[in-house]
Amino acid sequence: MNKIIGATMATVIVAGALILTYLDYTGTEYVCDKCGQQYKPQPVQWTTGMHLPTRRHMKCPHCGNWGWHKRVRVPDERDFI
Protein backbone atom coordinates (compact mmCIF):
# COMPACT_ATOMS: atom_id res chain seq x y z
CA MET A 1 0.00 0.00 0.00
CA ASN A 2 2.83 2.44 0.85
CA LYS A 3 4.42 1.83 -2.57
CA ILE A 4 1.19 2.80 -4.32
CA ILE A 5 0.90 6.00 -2.28
CA GLY A 6 4.56 6.85 -2.95
CA ALA A 7 4.20 6.22 -6.68
CA THR A 8 1.04 8.34 -6.81
CA MET A 9 2.70 11.22 -4.98
CA ALA A 10 5.74 11.06 -7.26
CA THR A 11 3.49 11.12 -10.33
CA VAL A 12 1.58 14.15 -9.03
CA ILE A 13 4.82 16.01 -8.25
CA VAL A 14 6.33 15.30 -11.68
CA ALA A 15 3.09 16.23 -13.47
CA GLY A 16 2.89 19.47 -11.48
CA ALA A 17 6.49 20.36 -12.32
CA LEU A 18 5.84 19.74 -16.03
CA ILE A 19 2.70 21.90 -15.99
CA LEU A 20 4.51 24.76 -14.23
CA THR A 21 7.40 24.53 -16.71
CA TYR A 22 4.98 24.67 -19.66
CA LEU A 23 3.17 27.68 -18.20
CA ASP A 24 6.48 29.45 -17.55
CA TYR A 25 7.68 28.88 -21.13
CA THR A 26 4.43 29.90 -22.83
CA GLY A 27 3.90 32.97 -20.65
CA THR A 28 7.27 34.65 -21.08
CA GLU A 29 9.47 36.24 -23.72
CA TYR A 30 12.89 37.85 -23.44
CA VAL A 31 14.32 41.27 -24.35
CA CYS A 32 17.84 41.53 -25.73
CA ASP A 33 19.99 43.92 -23.71
CA LYS A 34 21.87 45.06 -26.85
CA CYS A 35 19.25 45.57 -29.60
CA GLY A 36 16.10 45.73 -27.43
CA GLN A 37 14.14 43.24 -29.52
CA GLN A 38 11.61 41.05 -27.73
CA TYR A 39 11.69 37.39 -28.74
CA LYS A 40 10.55 33.89 -27.81
CA PRO A 41 13.51 31.48 -27.65
CA GLN A 42 13.44 27.95 -29.04
CA PRO A 43 12.52 25.34 -26.39
CA VAL A 44 15.99 23.77 -26.46
CA GLN A 45 17.69 27.15 -26.03
CA TRP A 46 15.28 28.04 -23.22
CA THR A 47 15.78 24.71 -21.45
CA THR A 48 19.58 24.65 -21.62
CA GLY A 49 20.29 28.33 -20.93
CA MET A 50 21.68 29.37 -17.57
CA HIS A 51 19.11 31.41 -15.72
CA LEU A 52 18.32 33.62 -12.79
CA PRO A 53 14.77 34.43 -11.65
CA THR A 54 14.49 37.43 -14.00
CA ARG A 55 17.13 36.76 -16.69
CA ARG A 56 18.38 33.95 -18.92
CA HIS A 57 21.73 33.68 -20.72
CA MET A 58 20.92 33.11 -24.40
CA LYS A 59 21.75 34.25 -27.92
CA CYS A 60 19.48 36.89 -29.45
CA PRO A 61 18.04 35.66 -32.77
CA HIS A 62 18.00 39.22 -34.15
CA CYS A 63 21.51 40.56 -33.46
CA GLY A 64 23.37 37.42 -32.32
CA ASN A 65 24.33 38.91 -28.95
CA TRP A 66 25.05 36.40 -26.18
CA GLY A 67 23.96 37.91 -22.91
CA TRP A 68 21.67 37.93 -19.90
CA HIS A 69 18.36 38.80 -21.51
CA LYS A 70 15.56 40.16 -19.36
CA ARG A 71 12.43 38.09 -18.92
CA VAL A 72 9.09 39.77 -19.65
CA ARG A 73 5.60 38.45 -19.13
CA VAL A 74 3.44 38.02 -22.23
CA PRO A 75 -0.20 39.04 -21.81
CA ASP A 76 -2.55 36.10 -22.20
CA GLU A 77 -6.19 36.06 -23.27
CA ARG A 78 -6.98 34.74 -19.77
CA ASP A 79 -5.74 38.06 -18.35
CA PHE A 80 -8.69 39.87 -19.92
CA ILE A 81 -11.47 37.63 -18.66
Buried (B, 14 or more C-beta within 10 A) or exposed (E): EEEEEEEEEEEEEEEEEEEEEEEEEEBBBBBBEEEEBEBBBEEEBBEEBEBEEEBBEBBBBEEEBEBBBBBEEEEEEEEEE
